[in-house]
Amino acid sequence: MVIGMPDTYPDPSGNTEAFRAFAHPAAEPSAPVKSSSNLPLVVALVVAAVVVVGLIAWLAL
């Protein structure tokens, strides 16, 4: 009795196309694409800059 890989296992070394499909499976089309937005970071930096400038102006008076 030989214990090993099942016969239905796809061998990715068959050809380049089969290997690429094995190594990089296609993403499911129903999966939502998450886009990264820098808006919260920009708003936080602007608020921080206003606070720092206000603090410096208050200390200067």
PyMOL commands that set and color helices and strands:
alter all, ss='L'
color gray80, all
select helices_A, chain A and resi 16-23+39-60
alter helices_A, ss='H'
color red, helices_A
deselect
rebuild
show_as cartoon
